Amino acid sequence: MQEAGQRAALVHFPESLKPAGADDLCFAPFWSGSGPAPMELVPGCLHSTHLDQWQTTPQSEALGWPPTGTLAHHQKHNRFGIERRGDGYLASIPVHKGEPIPVELSPKGDRVNLTLGTGESGLSEANLGVEEWSDWMAVNIDGKAAQVRFKLLAFDPTDGKLDLLQSQVTAPAAESGQPEIAQRLIERHGPFISKWTVSADPDSRYFETSFEEGRYQLEWLVDSALTLLNNEGFQLFATVFRLNDETHHTCLAQCDPESKFYQQDDHSRYLDVIRESYRILDDAVGRALAGRDEDTVVVLASDHGDVPNSHLCDIHRRLAEFGLCASDDQGRPNSARSQAFLKDERGGLEIFVNRDLVAGDEIPRVQTQILKALTTWYVDTDTGERNVVALAVKKQDASVLGYWGDNMGDVLFAYAPGFVWGTNQRGDTVAELSTPGANHGPQVPTASTAFASNHGLAIFHGAGVRSGVELAFNTTRGIQRMDSAGATFAHLLRLSTDSLDGKPLEALLSVSEDIRYGTTELT
């Protein structure tokens, strides 16, 4: 795109990919690193006079990669107490850098006056009834101008119970690479939030607010896409919206009859949460279609689905059973003393041979030992013996899967359906899960049940795309590759695809008979 003089905008797109062109825009990248995102000044918080109403369940297992905590994006640890101050209350906004911002709450009948102490910007006030949101209120944090808003979740003048939601506070413009454009987006469409305050989980108190904040975020993303494509001279806008991902993680295991956590009486309650996230997405797609120019192509894509989890797998313990991995007193892997180990940043499905301990001519032997550990890994279940690993190949054989590169591991593998990376307090190598959940990242792409599938989906609509065409979905004869979707994007942008691994999905494309400059022009 840069060579063709085209501009790309990656807005709330994972930070693993950033546009390289001087005129491109990288705005508020999705942050998966440790600690808060650089643009976040204050996390979204719940403030309450009765923190004991949130009973935390002790965690006996941790899922995800690296398996040092639960699935990080969907667990919230953001509850703060509200103090009684005479006839009123005092909450404090926990700023990442600087002193907390006081929020005075004064009851007026069944309503509450909120006064925000914002330092240099003076005071902002709001009057809220239960279920009402405030307008966005100005704050100045660490020398950065930003905005925050509140929702009064509960207030009982009789017993003094008060619950208050405070939104995330961000200042993304300065770090966008195009601060003038970024600031125009904020001024035109309002403050940007990258996270909602409460998990989209029907077992979480006030989970409905995740739909309200998720809808706000998605409408902001769509409106910004239309602004950048229609008015700011950009040719590509890409973003990620994670509400649907979250509802799958938190609800699918309770919806799928093949899950050990399924109960028929609960099926509708959890499925309604998943459906609500799709209603919000559907409204946003309509918003995009209504506002786009005639030559704009809208692509709705998911890189995966989900299937319910059944077992957690501690891959380092498995390698230790074959003398390949050393651990410390807490059972944590010690890569410096191990012949084989995994890297936190590589997703947990690649095993590396330690070149500092293993001589070059010994690497094939260690690879073979790793394969033996993976391919002989079985567990007994109520339905019989099951293989833990569905697929395992040595580095030199992985190209048949479309996987290669200088950074890849020496052995690559994928878990069987229902198996997920994790650890538990007992120190099991593999064990049945005690908490419900659904995953996609660790499992073979063809994982599926009668209810759910791990497969992704892409829908193309607009100029240059044939209508009514559906590519065959048949796992026995082959499925479409994700890099072919990428090549199709390039083709629609009239870019050369010669250097790309994938091939355009020509069956989806509408092609004219007019050939110019050696390239096929799209109608």
N, C-alpha and C positions, 0 to 999 in steps of 0.2 A: 504493500500500500504506500509506503514511504517513497519507493522508487517511482510509483505511478502518480505521485502528487496527491494522494488521498489521505484523509485524516480519520483516525480511529479514536473513539471515546470508550474507555473501559471504566464503567461507573459501578462502584461496589462489586468489582470483579475480584477474584482471589489474587492476593499479592504475589502469587507464584508467577504470574505473567503481567508484565508492565509494558505499555507501548513505548517504542523507541524513538518515534519521530518527534522532531522539535515542535511540531504543531499539533501533536496528539494530546489527548486529555486522559489523565489517570486521576480519578476522583474517588476518595474514600474507599480504598481497596479493602475487600473482605479480609479480616485479620484472624489468622489461626495460630499465631505465635503465642508465647507465654506473656502474661501481663496484658494490660489494656492496649487497644490500638493507639498509635501515636496521636490520632486526631481526637481521641476521647478525653474530655475534661472531667466528666462525672459519669459514673455508670447509672443506668436506670435502677431505681430503688423502690422498695415498699417500706413505708414508715408506719409504725403501729404502736398504739398504747398497750397492746396485748400480744406480745411476741410469742407467748406460749400457745397461741392458737395454731401456729405452724409447728407441729410435732415432726421432728426430723427422724427418719428411720436410719438406724446405724447401717453403714455400708459394709457388707461382708465381701463384696467383690467389686472389681473395677474393670470396665470394658473400654475399648478404644486403643489407639496406637499413638504414642507409647502408652502402655497400660498403667499409668500412674494415677489415674482418676477415672471417674465415670465419663460417659460420652459428653464431652466438655460443653458443646454448644447448647445443650438442652437442659442443663442443670443450673439453677440460679442460687446464688449465695449472696443475696442483696437486701436483707431485711434489717431495718434499723429501728431503734426504739424512739418513741415520742414521750417527752417529759411533760408532767403537769406543772403549770406555772400559774398559781392562783386560780382564777376563773378560766384560764386559757391553757394553751399547750405550746410546746417548743419542739420543732424538728430541726435537724441539721443535715444539709446536703453535703455528702462526703466527697470533697474535691480531691482529685489525685495529687495535685500540687498546690499547696496553700492551705489557708485556714478554712474550716467548714463554713458554709453560708447558712445563717440562721433563718428559719421560717416560723413566724409567729402565727398561731391559729387561735382565733377568737370566736367562740360560739355565739350565734345570733339566732335564737330559736332553734329550728331544725336545720339551719344553714351555718356555714363557717366562713368567716373572713380570713383570708390568707394574706399575710404581709411578708414579702421577700426582701431581706436585707441584701442588697447587691453591691455594696461597697461603693466604688466610684460612680456607678450609674444611678445611685439613689435607691428609692424604694419602689417596688411594684406591688400592686394589690389585686386581689380577686375575691369574689364572693361566690361560694360553691354550695350547691345542694348535692345530695348523694347521687352518684352516677353522672355527675357533670364534670366536663373538662374545662380547665381554664384556657384563656388565650396564651399564646407564647409570650413569655416574660423575659426581658433583657437581663443578662448577667455579664459581669466582667470577671474572668478567671485567668490568672496568670498573664494579665495584659491582653487577653483575647476576648473580643466581643462575641457573645453567644446567646442562646435562648433556651429556656426550659419551660415545660408546662406540667400541670398537675391534674389528677383526677381524684375526687373525693369518693373513695370506695365504700366507706361505711362511717356513720356517725349516729351515736345513740346518746342524746342529752341526758338520759336517766342514769345509765351506768358509766358514762364517760368514754365509751369505746370509740376510737377513731382510727381509721385506716386510710392512708393517703399514698397514691402512686405518684412518683416523680419520674419524669422521662429522662432518658439519656441526654447528655449535653455534649455536643461535638463542635469542633472548629476545623473543618477539613479544607477550607479554601487555600490556606497558606501552603499546604503540603501537596497541592494538586498538580503542580507544574504549570498550570494555567490559572493563576489565582483570579485574574480578572473575569474569565469565563465562569469559574466556579462560584465567584461571588454573585454574578448575575443570576445563576441558577438558584442560589439561596434567596436572593432578594425577590425573585419572581415566584418561586414555588415553596418557600418557607425553609426552616431548618431541616437538616438531614439527620435521620437516626439510622444507625446500622443495626440496632438490636431493640427488641421489645422487652419489657420489664418482667413479664410473667411467662413461664413456659406454656406452650400450647398443649396442655395436658389436662384432661378433664378431672384428674385427681388433684390438681393444683388449685388452691383458692384464688379466685378472680382470674381464672385462665381465659375468660372471654375477652379480657383486655388485650391479649396477644393478637386477636383478630382486629381490634380497633387500631392498635399501633402498627400491625402488619399491613393493614389496608392503607394507612397513611404513608408508610414507607413505599409501598408498591405504586400508589398513585403518584408519589413524588418521582419515582424512577421513570414511569411512563411519561409523565409531563416533561421531565428533563430530556428524555429521549427525543420527544417530538420537537422540543426547542433546539436541541443540538443538530438534529437531522434536517429540520425544516428551515431554521433561521441562522444557524451558526456555521454552516458549511462543512459538516462532518458527513462522511459516507458510511461509517459503521458505528453502531452503538451496541455494546454488549454489557449485560449485567447478570447478577445472580440473585434470586429471591428464594429464601430458605424456609418460609413458613410451611410449604408442602413437605419439605424434607423433615421438618421437625414433627409434624403431625404423624408422619409415617413411623418415625422412630418411637414416638410416645404411645401410639395407639394400635399399630398394625398387629402386634402380637396378641392383643385382646380381641381383634376382629377375625383373625384367620382360624378357621376350625381345625387346622393341622397344628396349631400352636398348643403347647401344654398349658398355656395361661388363658386359653379361650374358655369363656363361659357364655352360653347362649343368651342369658338374661342381660349381659353387659354388651353384647355385640352392637346394638344400635347406638348406645351412648358413645362408644369409641368411634364407630364409623361416622357418626354425625360430625365429629370434630375433624376427621380427615376431609369429609365432603365440604365443610365450611371453608377450609383453606382453598379448595378448588373453586368454590363460588367466588371468592375474592380474586383469585387468579383469572377466572373467566371474565369478571367485570373489567379487569385491567386490560385483557386482550381486546375487549370491545372498545375500550377507551383508546387503545393504540390504533386499531383499525379505523376508528372514526376520525382520528386526527392526523393520520399519515398522508404524505403526498402520494400521487398516483404511481410513482416509480419506486416506491418503497416496498421491500420485501420484509414481512414479519415472520420470524422463525421462533417457534416455541419448542424448546428442547430440554429433555432431562437426560443426564448421562447414566442414569441407573434407576431401578426401582428398589424394592426391599423384599426380604423374606424373614419370617420370625426366627429369632435366635433360639437355640436349644442348649448349646454347650459353650463354655469358655475354654480357651486353649492357651497354655503358657509355653510358648515356643522355646524360650530359653531353658526352661526346665527339661523339655524334651531333648534338646541338644545336650544338656548336662548328663542325661541318662546314657548317652553314648560317648561320654568323655570329651565332648567337643566344646563345652562352655563351662566356665568357672563362675561361681557366685560368691557374694559376700555373706556376712552373718545374717542379713535380712532377706536373703534370697534374691537380691538384685544382681543382674549380670555384671561381670567385670570383663570388659572387652579386652583390656590389656593382657589378661592372663588366659584368654580364650582362643582356641584355634578357629572358632566360628562365632559370629555374632551378628546382630541386626542393628541398623541405624535408626535412631528416632525419626529422622527427617525423611526416611524413604518408604514409609507406609506400612512396614511390618510384614511384607511378603517377599523380601529379598534377604538372603543370607550371604554374608561376606566371609571369605577366608582371610584370616589375619596374616598378612605378609610379613609382619615383624616376628612371628613365631613359626610360620610354616615356610619351608624352603620352596622355591619355584617348582622343582621336580616332584614335590609332595602335594601340590595343590590338587591334581586330579584325584589322588587318594582321599583327601579330605572332602572333596565334592561328592565322591561316591558314598562316604560315610554319612554325609548330610542327607543324600537321597535315601539311604537306607533308613535313617531316622524318620523321615517323612512318609515314605511309602509303606512302612510297617506300623504306622500309628493307627490303632483301632480302639474302639470303645464299645462295651456291651451296653445295650439299651433294652427297653421293654419290647421293642420290635425286632430285636436281634442285633448282631454285630454291625457296626457302622465304621466306615473309613473316615478319619478326621480330615485328611488332605485329599482333595479331588484331583490335583494336578501338581506335578513337580518336574522341573527340567533344569539341566545344567545350563550355565550361561551360553556356552557355545551352541546349544540346541534351541535357544529361546527365540531365534529369529523366525522360526516357523509360526510362532504366535504373534508375529508383528512387534516384537520387543527387542530392542537393542540399544546400544549407546555406551559411552565411556563410564558412566556413573552407575551402571546396573550391577546388581549383586552377582555372586558366583553361582548361586542356585536360586531359582525363582519358583514360587509355589502359590497355590490358592486353596483355601479351605473348602470343604464340602458344604452343601447347603445346611444352614443352621448353626455352623461353627463360627466363632468370632474370637479375635484376640482378647486376652484379658488375664487377670490374676484373681485369686481369692485368698482370704486370710488363712485358710488351711494349708495353702501351698500345694494345691493339686496341679498336676500336669494337664489334665483335662477333667472337666466336671460339669454336671448339669447346672444350668443357671437357676438362681433362686428369685430373680427379678425379671419381669417381662421386658422385651425390647425387640427391635428389628434392625438388621444391618444389611450392608451391601458391599462395602469396601473390601472385606477380607475374603469374600466368597467367590467361587467360580461364576463367571457372568451368566451361565445358563441356569443358575439356581432358580427354582420356582416351586410353587404349590398350586393347587387348583384355584386358590383365591388370589395369590399374589405372584409377582415375577420380578426378577432382578434386572430385566432388560430395560434399556432406555427407549426413548421415543423422541422423534423429531417431526414437527409439522411445519411445512413451508407454505407460505401464502403470499401472493403478490405478483408483481411484474416479472415475467420470465419463467413462471412456475406453472406447470400444467395442473388444471383442476381435476379432482376426482381420481387421482392416481394413488394407489397404495402399493408399496413394495411388499413382496411376499415375506411373511415371517415364518420361518421354518427352521428350527434348530437342528433337524436331521440333515438338511441340505446346505446349511450355511446361513449366516445372518449378516446384516450390513455392518460395516466397520465404521467406527467413529471418525477415523481420519478421512473417510469418504465424505462425511458430512462437512468437514472442514474444507475439503477441495471444492465442494459444491458452493460454499460461501464465496470462495475465491473466484469461481466461475461467474457467479452472479455479480461480483464486483468488477468483472472484466479484467481479471488479473491472470497472469500465466500460472498454470498448475504444473509446469514441467518439473519443478524442484520438489513437489510435494509427494508424500508417500501415498496418499489416497487418490482416488479417481472420482471425478464428479459423478453424481447419481443422475446420469443422463435421462433415465426414465421419468424423472420428475421435472425435467426442464423443457420449456417450450422454445423451439429453435426456428428461426426464420430461414428462408432460402437465400437471404442476402449475405454473402461472404465478403468481408472487407478486411484488408490488410492482413490476410492470412488467418483471421480469427472468425469464429462464428458469432454473429450478432444476435443477441436475445431480442425477441419481440417484446 
